[in-house]
Amino acid sequence: MKTKGYLLDTNICISMLKNQHGVREAILKVKPENCYVSEITLGELYFGASFSNNKEERLKDVAFVVDHFKVIPVSDITFIRRY
């Protein structure tokens, strides 16, 4: 039986990082290895981090997302970071 995959959007990632709305528990229930983020979501997270008052911590949050979920490519990652 093939397991479903789940594409996490930016709002879901932020809720997970802030431990809000039971998102962490839901991700653990479906297993992180079955979850994906797109490069667009990463671009949005990098964009938000760049304007944060705590940029270093927000960049660590983005790194956490990259380390724990499969990234679906849509473009050259260098372009996404510049966004």
C-alpha positions in Angstrom: 0.0 0.0 0.0 1.4 3.4 -1.0 1.4 6.1 1.7 -0.1 9.5 0.9 2.2 12.5 0.7 1.4 15.8 2.2 2.5 19.2 0.8 3.0 21.6 3.6 2.4 25.3 2.8 4.0 28.3 4.4 1.3 28.8 7.0 1.4 25.1 8.1 5.2 25.4 8.4 5.0 28.5 10.5 2.3 27.0 12.8 4.5 23.9 13.2 7.5 26.0 14.1 5.5 28.0 16.6 3.8 24.8 17.9 0.3 26.2 17.2 -3.0 24.6 16.3 -1.8 21.0 16.8 0.2 21.0 13.6 3.3 19.3 15.1 1.1 16.5 16.3 -0.6 16.1 13.0 2.7 15.9 11.2 4.0 13.3 13.6 0.9 11.3 13.1 1.3 11.2 9.3 5.1 10.9 9.7 7.5 13.6 8.6 9.0 11.4 5.9 5.5 11.6 4.1 5.6 15.4 4.2 6.9 17.8 1.5 7.5 21.5 1.0 7.9 23.3 -2.3 10.7 25.6 -3.1 8.1 28.3 -3.2 7.3 27.7 0.5 11.1 27.9 1.3 11.3 31.2 -0.6 8.5 32.6 1.5 10.1 31.4 4.7 13.5 32.9 3.7 11.6 36.1 2.8 10.0 36.3 6.2 13.2 35.5 7.9 15.0 38.3 6.2 12.6 40.8 7.6 12.5 39.3 11.1 13.8 41.0 14.2 15.4 37.7 15.0 16.8 36.8 11.6 19.3 34.2 12.8 16.7 32.1 14.7 14.3 32.3 11.7 17.0 31.1 9.3 17.5 28.2 11.7 13.8 27.5 11.4 14.1 27.4 7.7 17.1 25.0 8.0 14.9 22.8 10.2 12.2 22.6 7.5 14.8 21.8 4.9 16.4 19.1 7.1 13.1 17.4 8.0 11.0 17.5 4.9 11.6 16.5 1.3 11.8 19.6 -0.9 10.0 19.7 -4.2 12.0 21.7 -6.8 10.3 24.2 -9.0 13.3 26.4 -9.8 17.0 27.1 -9.2 17.3 27.3 -5.4 19.6 30.3 -5.8 16.7 32.3 -7.3 14.5 31.2 -4.4 17.0 32.5 -1.8 17.2 35.8 -3.6 13.4 36.2 -3.4 
